[in-house]
Amino acid sequence: MMPPYQGPGHGIPHTMPDYNRAIMHVMPAIRQSLREARPVGVKHAVTEAALISYLIGKGFDFYQALRIVESWERNESFPM
């Protein structure tokens, strides 16, 4: 039996993405969240990093993604 990440038809690409390339794309979001963790809290910082990383995956560059995510903040928190 093949692992679920191999082969077509499982809803996952035929080859796994490269770890180094993935980290390179989201590292700015990780660094940003580490800088903000102390003043705004870990939950806020991790949420921001996740949202920025999501937008990077959708094709935005880091600075565009950061501006979008910061525009979603209200009084240094995300509406939930």
C-alpha positions, 0 to 999 in steps of 0.5 A: 500500500502506498502512503497517501502523499504518493500517486495521483487521485488522493487530492494531494500533489504527486510530489511533496513540496520542498521543505526548504522552499516552503520555509523560505517563503514563510520565514518572514511571517515567522520572524514577524510573529516572534517579534510581536509575541512579547508585546501582543501575546503568543496567540495573536502572534501565531494567528498573524503568522498563520494568516500571513503564511496563508496569504503568501500561499495564495500568491501575495508577497510578505509585505502585501500579506502583512498589510492585509492582515494588519488591516484585519486587526482591531485594537491589536486583536483579531475579531473572533 
